[in-house]
Amino acid sequence: MRETAKQELERFKVKILFNSKVKSTAEEKGKTVVTLDGGKQLRVDLYLPTYGVIPNTEFLPSHLLDAAGYVKQTTHLRAEGQQNIYVIGDVGNLEMSRAYATDMQVQHVVKLLESELTGSPDPGEYKVDPKIMFGISLGRSRGTGQMGTWKVWSIIIWWFKCRHMGTDAAQAYTNGLRTVLVKDW
């Protein structure tokens, strides 16, 4: 998938610099001057800093966190050692950060809460899906992705992600009427 993303970016005339880190940026005459760790400077029209997923957990007690700052999460989606603290999404350390995993965790916690509040059957442990499922938008009409060991065609990523970037369902999400996977929540 990395090679596909690289090729797609190069089609857009994006110059890719490997093994480089940005040390600083400054604005100068309508351009951004980016200084790299080796001292090299680039004058660019657009600079988009990307940092990856960094959990916002510094306010939590350290005994709840792993070495990377994620909340230690059990297979019952609780904070380790806690009965009444549920953990879902990117802040937990149980599985990779992605919308699909968060959606599955939300659905499971709803079942857990329903069980606790109504006495309905306990859904049991949350099952982590080990498959890799990923889609990356590369502009308005291109993308790349992976599902398990299969490379996903660009047209499929465009159909499910690039053409609307979730805005088609944004109102239903914010109104609590659906999740990413469940359309009639």
N, C-alpha and C positions, 0 to 999 in steps of 0.2 A: 504494500500500500504506500510506503514511503516513496518508492520509485515512481509510482503513478502520480502521487501528489507533486513530486519534483517536476516531472514531465509536464504536467498541466500548468504549473506555475511558470515554467520556462516558456510555454506557448504564449503566455501573457506578457512575456519579456521581463519577468521578474528575475533579478539576479540574486542567487542564493549564496550566502556565505556560511560555510560550515565551520564548526569549532571556533566560533567567535562569540564574545559576550559584549553587550553594550555597557560601557562604563558611565557615560553621561550623554545628555542631549542639551542642545541650546537652540533658541530661535535666532535666525540671522537673515535679514532681508527677505522675509517671506518663505524661507526654507528652514528645514531642521538640520542642524549639524549633529551627526551621531558620531561619538568617539568610541571606538572599539578597544578591547582590552590590550591589543598590541600597539595602540597609539594611532592606528589608521583612522582617518576622519572621512565621513561620507556626507555630502550635501544632498538631501532628499526632499522630494515634494511632499511625501506622506510617510510618517513614521507611526506604525501601530505596535505599541508594546504588548507583548503577550507573555503572560506569566504562568500559565497553567492553573491548576486548581490549588489554591492555598486555603486551608480551612480557617474560618474565622472563629477560633476557639480559645483565644488567649484569656477570655474572661472566666473560663471554666477551671475548676480545681485540677491540678496537674495529675492527680491519681486517676482521673477519668480519661487521660490522653495517652496515646502511644508516642513513640519517639519522634514521629513526623508531625505531631499536633492533631491527629485525627482522634475522634472519640472511640475508645475501645467498645466495640459493638458485639453483642452476643447473637446467636442464631435465633433468638426470640426478639431481636431488634431493640433490645434494651441496652442502656449503658452498663458496662460490666460492673457487677456488684450492686446494681440498683434495681428495684422492683417497679418503680413508678416513673422512670425516665426512659422514654422511647427515643430512639435515634434512627433517622432515615436520611437518605440522600448523601450528598457529597461530603458531609461532615463525618460520616461513619467510616470505619476502617474495614468493614466486612467485604466489600467488593469495589471494583473500579468505578470511578465517577462517570455516570452517564445517565441520561434521562430515562432510558428503559429500566435501569436498576432502581432508580428512585421511584418510578411509577409502580413497579412490582412491590417495593417495600411499603409504599403508601397503602396499597391494596391489602397487604398482609397485616399492617398495624390496625387498619379499620376492622378487620376480622378479629384481631386480638382484643381490641377495645369493646367490640360488640359482645364477645364472649365474656369478658369481665363484667360488663354492665347488665347483660341480660341473662347470663347463665347458658347461652348457646354453646355448642361444642367448641372446644379449644382447637384452633387450626394447626397447632403444633409448631414445629420449628420452621423458620424461613429457609427455603432452599436456594442457595446461591447458584445462579446460572453461570457455568464456567465458560460458555461460548463468548467469543469476542463478536460484538456487533457494533459497528461504527460507521458513520457517514459524515463526510466532510464536504461542505460547499466550497466550490472554487469558482466564484463569480456567479452570475445570474443563471447560467445555462450549463454548468459543468459541476461535477463532483466525483468523489471517489469514496470507496468504502470497503468494508470487510464484514462478512457474516460467517462465523466459524472460520474455516480455512478457505472460503471462497471469496474471490474479489468480486465486488458488486459493480455492475455496469453503471456508468455515469448517468444514463437516462433514468435509471431507477432512483439514484440519489436525487436527481433533479425532481422527479415526480413526487417523492415523499418529503423532500426537505427544501431544496433550493428555490423552488418556484414560489413559496410563500413563507418560509422560515417560521412556521407556526402561527403566523398572524391570522390565518383562516379560523383558528380555534381559540384565539386569545381571549375573546369575551367569555366563551364557555368555561375556559380554565379559571379565569378570575372570578366568575360567578359560582364556581364550585359545581358546575353541571357536568364536567367530564374530567378525565385524566388523559394522559398521552395515549393510553391503550384502551381505556373504557369510554366509549362515546356517550353512553346514557348512564351517567353516574347518579 
